Structures are given as structure tokens and as C-alpha cells.
Amino acid sequence: MGSSYKVLPYDLYCPSVQSVLPTHVCKHCGLYFASNVVLKKHIIGAHKITGKCQPEVGRVRPLRIAARRQQELVTVITFTENVEFADWVDEDDIDIRGLTIPEDESDVKMPVYSINEYISSP
């Protein structure tokens, strides 16, 4: 199972992500990244001079958008029947036409309560 990787991914034996492991591994250095966003940043930062490592991240059509922060979205993608996977993806890498995008988490204000308000609440 793990013999095809230069460095074993830490999620190798996690059944819910085994189908996406190959798309989260840098083709040049073999490092595993938990999300395609971080993989893409690694490729741009570490391999921009060599140009040997190109991201496999293409424009995909997600099932739905679960969350948003800055220029990244948590997309839910269906790989096979009854198998869904959520991953952070750059907004430019997905086809979002017709999908409802949640409000940016940074725009949601956290309520501030005093100690007295906190103690008096149930």
C-alpha cells in the first residue's frame, strides 16, 4: 500500500482519504500535504525554479461549498457513489457557477459578553 510513496503520508491508513492521497502528493519531492491549497503553495514556493512539479489541481465541480475564508473554499466533492470528501481549495480552481457560497468566516462577528451576562445565561 505505501510502497509507491517516497515519504509515507500520515493519512495513509485513514480509509476516508485513501482515494485522494495521490492527488495530495508532490510529484517532484514526494511530500504529502493534507490539502491541495497547501500542495499548490509548496509547488510554487519550493519548485518554481525547476518547473518539474506541476499541481494536479484543475477546475473541478464540487457537490457543494461548505465554508469560505478569504480566497479559499471548503468544497465537498463526490469521488464515488456514497463517498464524499471535503477539502480546502483556491476559489480560482473550482467551478462555482450556480452554487451557494457561505458568508466569509472572517466577516462573522463573535459576540462579546460580560462576566455578569455569561453567568446569568442558562
Buried (B, 14 or more C-beta within 10 A) or exposed (E): EEEEBEEEBEBEEEEEBEEBBEBBBBBBBEBBBBBBBEBBBBBEEBBEEEEEBEBBBEEEEBEBBBBBEEEBBBBEBEEEEEEEBBBBBBBEBBEBEEBEEBEEEEEEEEEEEEEEEEEEEE
